[in-house]
Amino acid sequence: MNIKLHYLDVRARGESIKLFLKYVKQDFELDSFGFAEMKERNKESPNHKCPWVTIDGKELAEEFAILRFLSKKHGLYGKDDWDAAEIDMIADMFKDLIASTVPYLRIANGAIQGDLDTSKKEVLFPSFEKYLPSFINFVKNSGTGFLHSSGLSWADFVVANWITSYVNFDDEFKTKYPELIEYQTKVYDLPGVKEYVEERPHSFL
Ligand SMILES: N[C@@H](CCC(=O)N[C@@H](CS)C(=O)NCC(=O)O)C(=O)O
């Protein structure tokens, strides 16, 4: 498979795909661009948003659709349809968390003006309190150390990546959510992922 990943030069929504590809040891070409170029570059994408991938000459957008496609090929989508549905459920719940933090993210990435500290109190922290306990419970109850009882799945790359951002956003995140830090370490310690995470450049978002 020939893969080119098109995304911004930050982690955000493209990083789960990179972590996944590093873990399965699939080579890929990176086409990264800055926020200033995003509007123009996104015109090339099927949904006019990034990330998108070119796989063997065909274009596919939507982070989760890309991860699902790759997971079916690499067995990171549970052992049957029920597992896959549960993994989808977990990932879609996490997408709700991401969506609820967008007003904060837009200030953090400079897309709009606003007071970051106020947005932390009014948007970010309430979102953490509403959604994160569910993910702590998924890990606690899975018996695998990952989100799902079948073991590592594509959803783990999504959640582990955002935890890095949450640590950057919230000085007290590690103290408030130690279970999530322990979980993230397990994902980041995976072969292929560990070396990549240690060497990648810092990205706030
Ligand atoms: N549903 C899409 C959302 C992608 C998305 O919003 N990407 C942002 C960059 S992180 C973007 O391209 N924004 C431009 C826009 O919304 O016009 C996904 O999950 O991949």
The ligand as an SDF file (V2000), in Angstrom:
LIG
                    3D

 20 19  0  0  0  0  0  0  0  0999 V2000
  -14.6880   15.4270   10.7410 N   0  0  0  0  0  0  0  0  0  0  0  0
  -13.3470   15.7290   10.3050 C   0  0  0  0  0  0  0  0  0  0  0  0
  -12.9570   17.0950   10.8550 C   0  0  0  0  0  0  0  0  0  0  0  0
  -11.6160   17.5500   10.3060 C   0  0  0  0  0  0  0  0  0  0  0  0
  -11.3360   18.9930   10.6440 C   0  0  0  0  0  0  0  0  0  0  0  0
  -12.1760   19.7350   11.1690 O   0  0  0  0  0  0  0  0  0  0  0  0
  -10.1120   19.4000   10.3040 N   0  0  0  0  0  0  0  0  0  0  0  0
   -9.7250   20.7730   10.4880 C   0  0  0  0  0  0  0  0  0  0  0  0
   -8.2520   20.8620   10.8070 C   0  0  0  0  0  0  0  0  0  0  0  0
   -7.8900   20.0560   12.3260 S   0  0  0  0  0  0  0  0  0  0  0  0
  -10.0050   21.5010    9.2000 C   0  0  0  0  0  0  0  0  0  0  0  0
   -9.6490   21.0380    8.1420 O   0  0  0  0  0  0  0  0  0  0  0  0
  -10.6610   22.6620    9.3100 N   0  0  0  0  0  0  0  0  0  0  0  0
  -10.9810   23.4660    8.1890 C   0  0  0  0  0  0  0  0  0  0  0  0
  -12.4500   23.7320    8.0750 C   0  0  0  0  0  0  0  0  0  0  0  0
  -13.2310   23.2920    8.9410 O   0  0  0  0  0  0  0  0  0  0  0  0
  -12.8220   24.3870    7.1050 O   0  0  0  0  0  0  0  0  0  0  0  0
  -12.3860   14.6430   10.8080 C   0  0  0  0  0  0  0  0  0  0  0  0
  -12.6300   14.1000   11.9000 O   0  0  0  0  0  0  0  0  0  0  0  0
  -11.4080   14.3250   10.1220 O   0  0  0  0  0  0  0  0  0  0  0  0
  1  2  1  0
  2  3  1  0
  2 18  1  0
  3  4  1  0
  4  5  1  0
  5  6  2  0
  5  7  1  0
  7  8  1  0
  8  9  1  0
  8 11  1  0
  9 10  1  0
 11 12  2  0
 11 13  1  0
 13 14  1  0
 14 15  1  0
 15 16  2  0
 15 17  1  0
 18 19  2  0
 18 20  1  0
M  END
$$$$
